[in-house]
Amino acid sequence: MESGTRERERLRWRSRRGLLEMDLILQRFLDRHLATLSVEDTQAYDALLDLPDNDFLDLVMGRAAPADDTLGQVLEKIRQS
């Protein structure tokens, strides 16, 4: 298995959350964008996965703004998915 495939599988596994709503949102995002994410977007998404579920959901739903501007592009892709 190549390293890119391993990285995508790692991100897909980390995307499993405790909130069903987040699982559904992230599954759609991954199905549409995971194979084509840039290195920067992959790093930003990985950083988002470190957040607690409710904080992550607030960012995705637009109820909170990200503290780090580099997260905005991947958040927009998640919202559009």
C-alpha positions in Angstrom: 0.0 0.0 0.0 1.5 3.4 -1.0 1.9 6.1 1.6 -0.8 8.3 0.0 -3.3 5.5 0.4 -2.2 4.9 4.0 -2.6 8.6 4.8 -6.1 8.7 3.3 -7.1 5.6 5.2 -5.7 7.1 8.4 -7.7 10.3 7.9 -10.8 8.3 7.1 -10.4 6.4 10.3 -9.8 9.5 12.4 -12.9 11.1 10.9 -15.1 8.7 12.8 -16.7 10.9 15.5 -19.0 10.5 18.5 -21.8 12.6 16.8 -23.8 11.0 14.1 -24.3 14.4 12.4 -20.5 14.9 12.2 -20.1 11.3 10.9 -22.5 12.0 8.0 -21.0 15.4 7.2 -17.4 14.1 7.2 -18.3 11.0 5.2 -19.8 13.1 2.4 -16.7 15.4 2.5 -14.3 12.5 2.4 -16.2 10.7 -0.4 -16.0 13.9 -2.6 -12.7 15.4 -1.7 -10.2 13.1 0.1 -8.5 11.8 -3.1 -7.8 15.4 -4.3 -7.0 17.3 -1.1 -3.8 19.3 -1.3 -1.0 18.8 1.3 -2.1 22.0 3.0 -5.8 21.0 3.1 -4.8 17.6 4.4 -2.8 19.2 7.2 -5.6 21.6 8.0 -8.1 18.7 8.1 -5.9 16.7 10.3 -5.7 19.7 12.7 -9.5 19.9 12.7 -9.7 16.3 13.7 -7.8 17.1 16.8 -10.7 19.3 18.0 -13.5 18.0 20.3 -16.6 17.0 18.4 -18.7 19.9 19.5 -16.0 22.5 18.7 -15.5 20.9 15.3 -19.3 20.9 14.6 -19.5 24.6 15.6 -16.8 25.4 13.0 -18.5 23.3 10.3 -21.9 24.9 11.0 -20.4 28.4 11.0 -21.4 29.0 14.6 -17.7 29.7 15.4 -14.7 31.1 13.5 -11.5 29.1 13.3 -8.6 30.5 15.4 -6.2 29.6 12.6 -6.9 31.1 9.1 -5.3 28.1 7.4 -8.4 26.0 8.4 -10.8 28.2 6.4 -10.3 26.6 3.0 -10.9 23.0 4.1 -13.8 24.1 6.3 -15.5 25.6 3.2 -15.0 22.3 1.4 -16.6 20.5 4.3 -19.6 22.9 4.3 -20.1 22.6 0.6 -20.1 18.8 0.7 
